[in-house]
Amino acid sequence: MARDEPEEMKALIQIIESQMGARTPQERLNLLLVSLRDLCSDEEFQSHQHEAFDMLNQLGFRPAREFVVRLHDELRETARKCEENAAAQESADSPLS
């Protein structure tokens, strides 16, 4: 599954939710937050986690879930652009044959 596809991410959320049964909203949010670990630094992750839990406490699970999904998509897009820029720079730096 491609991690940068919003529809696939929504399907993943539905699968996770269906398997969670009676888990608390905090546990469910933690499971969703795991997807951010590979996309940002530990410090950024902690900041995003704090913001998600603030949102959970103030607005409920759905807005917090939507925040994490949107953030995942944004971080994934940023990572994709960085990879493209690095590949372009590598191409520009390599001597022509």
N, C-alpha and C positions, 0 to 999 in steps of 0.2 A: 504494500500500500504506500502510495506517495504521501509523505508527511506534509506537503504543501497544498493539498487539495481540500478546500473548505467542506465540500460535500462528504468526502471520506472522513474528515475529522468529525463531522456531525454524526456520521454512522458509527464511528468509534465511540463517541460519547454515548450514543444510544445503547451500544453493546455493553459498555462499562456499566451504565446505569441499570440495565436489565440484570446484570450479574451481581449487582451490589445488594439487592434485597433491602434489608433493614439497616444499612449503614447510615451513619449520621451525615448530615451535610458537610461537616468538617472533614470526615474521612473521604467523602466523595470528592471534595474540592482538592484535597491532598493528592488523590489519584490523578486528577486532571493536571495538577501543577507539575507532576513528574515529567510531562512532555516538554517543559521549558528548560529542564536541567542541561540538556545538550546544546541549547541555543543561546545561553548567556553565561556570564561569570557567576560565581557563587554569591558575590555581593549583589549583583543585579537580581539573581534568583530570590534572595532573601527579601529584597525590596518589593519585588512583584508578589511574593508570597504574603508579605505583610499587607500590601494593598488589597489583594484578593480577599484576605480574611477580614479586613476592615469593611470591605464591600459586603461580604457575607453577613457580618454582624449588623450592618446598617440597612441593607436593602434586601437581603435574602439570597438563597442559593442561585436562582436563575440569573440575576445580573452578575453575580460573581463568576458563574460558569461562562457566561457570554464574554466577560472581561478576559478570562484565561484563554478562551478559544481565539478571540480577536488578537490577543497578545501573541499567542503561538503563531498565528498566521503572519503577523507583522515581523516577528523575529525570524521566522523561516524565510520570508521574502528578503529581509536584510542579509541573511546568510547566503542566499542564492545570488544576490547582487555582488556580494563580496567575492564569492567564488568566480563569478563571471569576470569581475574586474581583475582578479589575480590571474586568471587564464589569459585575459587580454594583455596584461602587463608582461606575462611570461612570453607570449607570442611576440610582443614588441621588442623584448630584450634578446630574443634568440636570433642568431645570425641567419640570414637567408641562405639557402642552399644553391 
